[in-house]
Amino acid sequence: MIPRRVESLTLTEKAGATRFEVLVKPRASKSAIRGERNGALDVAIAAPPVDGAANEELVRVIARALDVAPKTVAIAHGAASRTKVVEVRGLSPADVRARLGARRA
């Protein structure tokens, strides 16, 4: 479930991929995109930040939300941080915004 408010999400395009910042809250009660905060996507992840489990769950959550294969989503920066930069190959910034905005909270 994705909130409709993603208009102020900061999206950049680089080498055929779209990048955006993600604020991650690990060990949440359930994995979900909670909205946008300060230009970044706010995502709760049920998995703990141990052995890459939270990063793997983050990739799955974003891929599911954008209706793309998980292999097209990667963490470009911040793998060990709660603030990450995620890259989605094959979608333009307009496509990402449209797909996130089309989902209902």
Secondary structure, 3 states (H helix, E strand, C coil): CCCCCCCCCCEEEECCEEEEEEEEECCCCCCEEEEEECCEEEEECCCCCCCCHHHHHHHHHHHHHHCCCHHHEEEEECCCCCEEEEEEECCCHHHHHHHHHHCCC
